[in-house]
């Protein structure tokens, strides 16, 4: 998975949040009830000076729900831990994978067509941030 199009969150403003949940099964009557305004900056960004956005490309993380064109929110201030999805740099190439620190250090794709990237030395791996949210692209 590679990345393109660094996104600018400053263009996001407060948007309406309706109090009624939307049915994903049988239709329910519309309530037209505005509950509040929601600020996507406040929802998606805990550490503004350490947060950036990337668009995903490729299919190595499809089983994690991350598809071509999805926006990933990355926080550089978080300490990467076992099981986190991370943006990593290996030999000058960036990738999004799950970080596994045990039983061995490796980066794991969420698509069975891609083998884990096993790392023999922690110095081979540079973590640029932890993925905190994914925003689905409209297909």
C-alpha positions in Angstrom: 0.0 0.0 0.0 1.4 3.4 -1.0 0.1 6.9 -0.3 -0.7 10.0 -2.2 -2.4 13.4 -1.7 -1.6 14.8 1.7 -4.9 16.3 2.8 -5.6 19.7 4.4 -7.9 19.4 7.4 -8.2 23.1 7.9 -10.9 23.1 5.2 -13.2 21.0 7.4 -15.7 23.0 9.4 -18.6 22.2 11.7 -21.2 20.1 10.0 -24.8 19.1 11.2 -25.2 16.0 13.2 -28.7 14.5 13.3 -29.8 12.8 16.5 -31.6 10.0 14.7 -29.6 6.9 13.7 -29.9 5.7 10.1 -31.3 2.2 9.5 -29.1 0.0 7.5 -31.8 -2.6 7.3 -35.5 -1.7 6.6 -36.2 2.0 6.1 -37.4 4.0 9.1 -39.4 7.3 9.0 -37.1 10.4 8.8 -37.1 12.5 12.0 -35.5 15.7 10.7 -34.1 16.3 14.1 -30.8 18.2 14.2 -29.1 17.3 17.4 -25.9 19.4 17.2 -23.0 20.5 15.1 -20.1 18.1 14.8 -16.6 19.4 14.2 -14.6 16.8 12.3 -11.4 18.3 13.4 -12.3 17.7 17.0 -13.6 14.2 16.2 -10.6 13.0 14.2 -7.7 15.0 15.5 -6.4 14.7 19.1 -3.0 16.2 18.5 -3.2 18.7 15.6 0.5 19.5 15.3 1.3 15.8 15.1 -1.5 14.7 12.8 -1.5 14.2 9.0 -3.7 12.6 6.4 -2.9 10.2 3.6 -4.9 8.5 0.9 -4.4 4.8 0.6 -3.6 3.0 -2.6 -3.3 -0.7 -3.1 -5.1 -3.7 -1.6 -2.8 -5.0 1.2 -5.1 -3.7 3.9 -8.6 -4.6 2.5 -9.4 -7.1 5.3 -8.8 -4.3 7.8 -11.4 -2.2 5.9 -8.9 0.1 4.2 -9.4 0.3 0.5 -8.0 2.2 -2.5 -8.7 6.0 -2.0 -9.6 5.8 1.7 -8.3 8.6 3.9 -6.2 7.5 6.8 -5.7 9.8 9.8 -2.2 9.4 11.3 -1.0 10.6 14.7 2.8 10.9 15.0 2.6 11.7 18.8 1.4 8.2 19.7 3.8 5.5 20.7 3.4 2.6 18.3 2.4 -0.6 20.1 1.8 -4.3 19.1 -1.4 -4.5 17.1 -1.5 -0.8 15.9 -1.8 0.0 12.3 1.2 2.2 11.5 2.8 4.1 8.7 6.3 2.7 8.4 9.3 3.3 6.2 11.4 0.3 5.2 14.4 0.9 2.9 13.0 4.3 1.9 9.5 3.0 1.0 6.4 3.9 3.0 3.7 1.4 3.8 0.7 0.9 6.0 0.7 -2.3 7.9 -0.2 -3.8 11.3 2.8 -3.6 13.7 3.5 -6.9 15.5 6.3 -7.0 18.1 5.8 -10.5 19.2 6.8 -13.3 18.8 9.0 -11.5 16.3 9.1 -7.9 14.9 7.1 -7.8 11.7 4.7 -5.7 9.7 1.6 -7.6 8.7 -0.8 -7.0 5.8 -4.5 -7.6 6.1 -4.8 -9.5 2.8 -3.7 -13.1 2.5 -1.9 -12.4 -0.8 0.8 -10.4 1.0 3.3 -12.1 3.3 4.4 -10.5 6.6 7.5 -8.3 6.4 9.8 -9.8 9.0 12.4 -7.4 10.5 15.6 -8.8 12.0 16.6 -5.6 13.6 14.5 -2.8 15.0 16.9 -0.3 13.4 15.5 -1.4 10.0 12.1 0.0 10.9 11.1 3.7 11.1 7.6 4.3 12.3 6.1 7.6 11.1 2.8 7.4 13.0 -0.1 5.4 14.2 -3.3 5.2 12.2 -6.2 6.5 14.4 -9.1 6.7 11.9 -10.0 5.7 8.4 -12.5 7.8 6.3 -14.0 5.7 3.6 -13.8 7.0 0.0 -17.0 7.2 -1.9 -16.9 4.6 -4.7 
